Amino acid sequence: MSNALILRIAATAAVVVVATSCGLPPEEYARKRRLELLTIYPPGSTARLDVAGRWAPSPADISQLRPAGGWASAVRSDVRAYTLASEKRTGKPVYRCERYWGSDGTFLGLEYNWFFYDEADIIVDVAWQYHTD
């Protein structure tokens, strides 16, 4: 196989990967990925230990308990924003917020997966975020 043919095949493959991973507007892709997470980690029945087990050996890169002043007083702006959005979306209080990161399954794509728990460490909601957001 000639070098030119190999380069053409590689370029075509790269275009296909980018086109299929970026085919949706960013908000729609995030919504789709969140729905996939909800299927994998059903709220009301998925324990924090189950989530940690699925992500092992990687620990959560963020793990925070609800501050005394509520999530509006959280020091990290991303924790504050995602947790308050979860409470607004579900109408349920969040006791603990954790975030894991990894590959989103696209070419060189990374993602954050947010998990929101009640006081019994059961998922009440999830969120998905591009690593670069």
C-alpha positions as CSV (number, residue, x, y, z in Angstrom):
1,M,0.0,0.0,0.0
2,S,1.4,3.4,-0.9
3,N,2.0,6.1,1.6
4,A,-0.5,8.4,-0.2
5,L,-3.2,5.8,0.0
6,I,-2.6,5.2,3.7
7,L,-2.7,9.0,4.3
8,R,-6.0,9.2,2.3
9,I,-7.5,6.4,4.4
10,A,-6.4,8.0,7.6
11,A,-7.8,11.4,6.6
12,T,-11.1,9.9,5.6
13,A,-11.3,8.0,8.9
14,A,-10.6,11.1,10.9
15,V,-13.3,13.0,9.0
16,V,-15.8,10.3,9.6
17,V,-15.0,10.2,13.3
18,V,-15.3,13.9,13.7
19,A,-18.5,14.1,11.6
20,T,-20.2,11.4,13.6
21,S,-19.2,12.7,17.0
22,C,-20.0,16.3,16.2
23,G,-23.2,15.7,14.2
24,L,-25.4,17.1,16.9
25,P,-25.4,20.6,18.4
26,P,-23.5,20.6,21.7
27,E,-26.6,21.0,23.9
28,E,-28.4,18.2,22.1
29,Y,-25.3,15.9,22.4
30,A,-25.1,16.7,26.1
31,R,-28.8,15.9,26.5
32,K,-28.4,12.6,24.7
33,R,-25.4,11.6,26.8
34,R,-27.3,12.5,30.0
35,L,-30.2,10.3,29.0
36,E,-27.7,7.4,28.4
37,L,-26.2,8.0,31.9
38,L,-29.7,7.9,33.4
39,T,-30.2,4.5,31.7
40,I,-26.9,3.1,33.0
41,Y,-27.4,4.7,36.5
42,P,-31.1,4.8,37.2
43,P,-32.0,7.4,39.9
44,G,-33.6,5.9,43.0
45,S,-31.9,2.6,42.7
46,T,-28.2,3.1,42.0
47,A,-25.9,3.4,45.0
48,R,-22.8,5.5,45.2
49,L,-20.7,2.3,45.7
50,D,-22.1,0.9,42.5
51,V,-21.0,4.0,40.6
52,A,-17.5,3.9,42.2
53,G,-17.2,0.2,41.3
54,R,-18.0,0.9,37.7
55,W,-15.4,3.7,37.5
56,A,-12.7,1.7,39.5
57,P,-9.8,2.0,39.7
58,S,-10.3,5.8,39.0
59,P,-11.7,7.7,41.9
60,A,-14.0,10.7,41.6
61,D,-12.0,13.8,40.9
62,I,-14.6,15.8,42.8
63,S,-16.5,14.6,45.8
64,Q,-18.3,17.2,47.9
65,L,-21.0,17.1,50.6
66,R,-23.7,19.8,50.7
67,P,-22.2,22.9,52.4
68,A,-23.9,24.2,55.5
69,G,-25.1,27.2,53.5
70,G,-26.5,25.0,50.7
71,W,-25.1,24.5,47.2
72,A,-25.4,28.2,46.4
73,S,-22.5,28.7,48.9
74,A,-20.2,26.0,47.3
75,V,-16.7,27.3,46.6
76,R,-16.3,25.7,43.2
77,S,-18.5,27.4,40.6
78,D,-18.9,24.2,38.5
79,V,-20.1,22.2,41.5
80,R,-22.5,25.1,42.5
81,A,-23.9,25.4,38.9
82,Y,-24.3,21.6,38.2
83,T,-25.8,20.8,41.6
84,L,-28.2,23.7,41.7
85,A,-29.3,22.8,38.1
86,S,-29.9,19.2,39.3
87,E,-32.0,20.3,42.2
88,K,-34.0,22.6,39.9
89,R,-34.4,19.9,37.3
90,T,-35.5,17.1,39.7
91,G,-37.0,19.0,42.6
92,K,-35.0,16.8,44.9
93,P,-32.3,17.9,47.4
94,V,-28.7,16.8,46.7
95,Y,-26.6,15.7,49.6
96,R,-23.4,14.7,47.8
97,C,-22.0,15.6,44.4
98,E,-19.3,13.6,42.6
99,R,-17.6,13.9,39.2
100,Y,-15.7,11.3,37.2
101,W,-13.9,11.9,33.9
102,G,-13.0,9.7,31.0
103,S,-13.3,9.1,27.3
104,D,-16.6,10.0,25.7
105,G,-16.1,7.3,23.1
106,T,-15.2,9.8,20.3
107,F,-11.8,10.5,18.8
108,L,-9.8,12.1,21.5
109,G,-12.9,13.2,23.3
110,L,-13.1,13.5,27.1
111,E,-16.1,13.9,29.3
112,Y,-17.2,14.7,32.8
113,N,-19.9,12.6,34.4
114,W,-21.7,14.2,37.3
115,F,-23.5,12.2,39.9
116,F,-25.9,13.6,42.5
117,Y,-26.9,11.6,45.6
118,D,-29.4,11.8,48.4
119,E,-28.5,11.3,52.1
120,A,-28.6,7.5,51.7
121,D,-26.0,7.8,48.8
122,I,-28.5,6.8,46.2
123,I,-28.5,8.7,42.8
124,V,-31.1,11.3,42.4
125,D,-29.7,12.7,39.1
126,V,-26.8,12.7,36.7
127,A,-25.3,15.3,34.3
128,W,-22.9,15.1,31.4
129,Q,-20.3,17.7,30.4
130,Y,-17.7,18.1,27.7
131,H,-14.2,18.0,29.3
132,T,-13.4,21.4,27.7
133,D,-16.5,23.2,29.0
